[in-house]
Amino acid sequence: MKKKVFDRLVEKELKKFKNYVLDDDEFMIEFLSNMSIDFDNYITHDTVFGDYFGMHFYPFWHNPNQEDFTGIIDSFMLEYMVCTMYTHDPEKKFRYMLVGASSLFLGILMFGEEKERDIMFHSMINLIKEYIAMEYSVNYQDTTLQEAFLLYDIYTGGKNHDLWTPYVTKPLSTLYQDCMDNILSDDEEKVKTLLSDMLEYHVKQSNNDNFVRSEFTYPSQRVFPLEILALIHYRHTQGKLIDFIDDQILSVFVPYIKANDFRPSPAVEKARNDMYVLLGIK
């Protein structure tokens, strides 16, 4: 895909960050001074992580660098903290939507360690049960939701396979199935073609504003194709080459996947660990 196609998507979704100056954002400055999370303020974190993503992704896209890539990781870790607090909150002070959770799960499978992956998995199950109880549809079963569960199975040896299969009753779409089946292939041209097809689908869906039909509702989902990057990351973890990926969009992220430096910033790491203490998570 030509970079200018994705440039237009980035400008559309993150235009507010084109001339963003942190010093002018008092709310963000106050948040950055204390990222600690609890049952009374986690809704505030929910309003922040989208802007945190944008203020780092926009400059990263125009000038890739590790500092802003770490900021992108931070934004997903902040959302993970919101999701974790929500699923542990008996009062459910606001509604955390399943619509964003599949992409978050894919992000945690990339950026998180075993502990985060397991916690996010159980959060997904709880969110799905909540949706079913409210008689809401469980969307994206044939794309991002099932992909995330399948990758989780791969990373964990299928230890919780039987917990998610009752809730995913649709087969993977042909495109997603082909990518899952061939992501470890030694046929590099085939892999490139499938990843490019997924990116074409991603951009098409990102321009669809109907959240029932589009897996990618939020700006972070639209400009950061986690369903593709998670597969590239999986290929890399299995010792397969990824340097051959020369798509003008996907190749931007390949060096950072290869570097495997997914540790969040010290401030976000501390806030996450403090959350574990608060919730009694070992």
N, C-alpha and C positions, 0 to 999 in steps of 0.2 A: 504494500500500500504506500502511496506517495505521502510524504510527510505533510504536505500542505492540506491534505484531506483531514488528517488528525489535528493539525493546527487549528482548523476552523472549529472543530469540536471543542478543543481546549479553550479557545477564545469565547465560544458561546457559553460554556459551562462555568468558566472561571474568570470572566472579564473583570469582575470586581477587584481582582488581585493584580491587574496589569500595572497599576501604579500604587500598589499597597505599601504603606509605611507603618511598621509596627508602632512607632512612637506616637502615631495618631489614633491608635486603637486602645483606649483606656481599659475597656473590658478585657481584652486579651492580655494586656500587661498585668492586670490584677490577677487573672487566672494563672498566668505563668509564674507569678510570685508564690502561689500555693496551689499545687495540683492535687492535694489530698482529697479523697473521696469518701463519702459516708452516705447513710440512708436519707439524709436531709438535703444533700447538695448534688446527688448524682444526676439529677435532671439538668443541672447547669452544665455538667460535662457533656450531656447530650446535645446541647446547643452550641458547644464549642468545637467539637472534633472536626466538623465539616470545614469550618474556617481554618482550623489548624492544618488540615490537609491542604486546602487551597493556597495558604500562604507559603507552603513548602513545595507543592507540586508545580505551581506556575513557574517559579524561578528554576526549578529542576528541569522542567521540560525545555526551557530555553537555554539553559547552561547546566547540563548534568553534573552533579557533585555529590560527594558522600554526605555532607552536612544536611542538605535538603532531603536526600534519600532517607537519612535517619529520621528527619522530621515527618516524612510520609509514614514510616514504620510507627513512629510515636502516635500519629493520628489513629491508626488502626488499633494500637494498644489502648488508647483512650476510649475508643468505641467498645472494645472488648471489656474494659472495666465497667462501662455503663451497662452492657448486656449482662455481665456477671452480677452486678449489684441488683439489677432488675429481677433476675430469676431467683435471687435470694431474698428479695424484699416481700414480706407477707402482705404488705399494704398496697403494693403496686401503685405507687403515687402517680405514675403516668404510663402510657402504653408504649412499650418497645415493640416495633413492628417487625414481623418476620420478613418483610419485603427486603430489608437490608442485611439480614442475617446470613444468607448464603454466601454473599461476597465476603463478609467479615470472616466467616468460617474458613474460606479459601485463603484469606490473608493470614489468619492465625496458623493454618497448616504450613504456610511458607515461613512466617516470621517467628512463630512461637516455638517453645520447647514442648516436650511431652506433657508437662503439667497443663500448659495453656491449651493444648490440643484436646486433652480429655475434658477439661472444664468447659470449653466451647462446645464440644460434642454434646454434653449433657444439657447445656443451655439450649441448644438447638432442639433436642427432644422435648424439653419443657415448653419451649415456644410453640412447637407443633401441637402438643397436647392442648395448650391453651387455645390455639386457633380452632382446633376441632371442637372443643367445648363450647366455643362461641359460634360454631357452625360457619366458620370462615373457610374458604378454600385454601389448601396448601399448594401454593403455586411453584412453578419452576422444577417440578419433579423430574422432568425429562431433560433438564439442562444443568444449571449451576447447583441446585440442591443435591441432586443425585451424584454429580461429579464430586462434590465436597465429601459426601459420605463414602464414596468409593475410594477416594484418595486417603481418607482417614483409615479405612479398612487396610489399605496397603501399608501405611505407616505403622499400624498397631497390630498387624497380624490378624485382623478381623475379630478382635476380642469383644467388640460390642455390636457385631454385625446383626445379630437377631433383635437388637433394640430399635434399629431404624427401619429395617425392611418392611414392617407392617404399615408404615406411613408413606412409603414410596411405591405406588402401584402402577406407575407408567414406565415403559421402557425408555432408555436414553434415546434422544433424537439421533438420527443417522449420523449427523456431523459429529456430535459429541462422542458417540460410540466409536466412530472411526478414529478419532483423535486418541481416545483412551486405549484403543487396541494397537495403535501404531506409534505412540509417542516414544517408545524405546527402540524403534526400528533403526537398522543400520542404513536404510535407504533414505539418505538425507534429503533428496529432492522430494520424496513423498512426504516427509515430515514437514518440510517448508511449505508445501502446497496445502496441507491440512491446517497448519497454523495460520496461513494467510486466509484460508476459507473461514476459519473461526473469527479472525479479525474483521473480515468483511461483514460477517453476521453480527459481530459486536457493534460495529459502527451503525449498521442498519437499525438494530434494536435500540441503540442509544438515542436515535432520532425519533423513536416512538414514545410518546408521552403517556401512553396508557400502561399503568404499572401492572395491570393484570396480564398484559401481553408482552411486556418488556421486563427482562431480568435486571435491567440497569436503570434505576430510577433516580438515584442521587448522583451529583457531579463526580464524587469520588469513584463510583462504580463505572461511570461512563468514560472517564479519561484514564483510568488505571485498570486495564483489562486483566483482572486477577484470574479469571477462569483460564486464560491462556498462559499467563506467567506462572501459575501454580503447576501447570503441566511441564513447562520448560524447567522449572525448579526440580520437579520430580525426576525428569530425565537426567539432570545434572547430578542429583543425589545417587543415581544408579551408575555413575561413572561413565555416562555417555557424553560425547562431545555436544556442545551447543554453540560453538564459535561459528558454525556454518550458517546460523540464522542471520540473514542479511536484510530482512524486511526493515524498511526505514523507521518503523515505529518500534517493533519488538527488539531490534538490535540495540536500542538505547538502553534497555534494561539488562541485557545479557551480562555486561561486566559486573554489575552489582549482584546478580544471581551467582556468578562465578566466585565473587569475593566472599560470599556467604557471611557477610557482616550484618546481621539482622538484629543486633542488640539495640534496644531503645536507648534514648538519652538517659543520663543518670537521674534526672528529675522525674521522668516518667517511670523509670524502673523502680525508684523509691516509692512513688505513689501506688504502683501496682503491688509491690511487696507489702506495703502498709495495708492495702485492701485485703490481702490474704490474711494478715493478722487479725483484722477486724472481723472477717467472716469465719475465722477459725480454720482456714484452709492450710493444710500442711504442704 
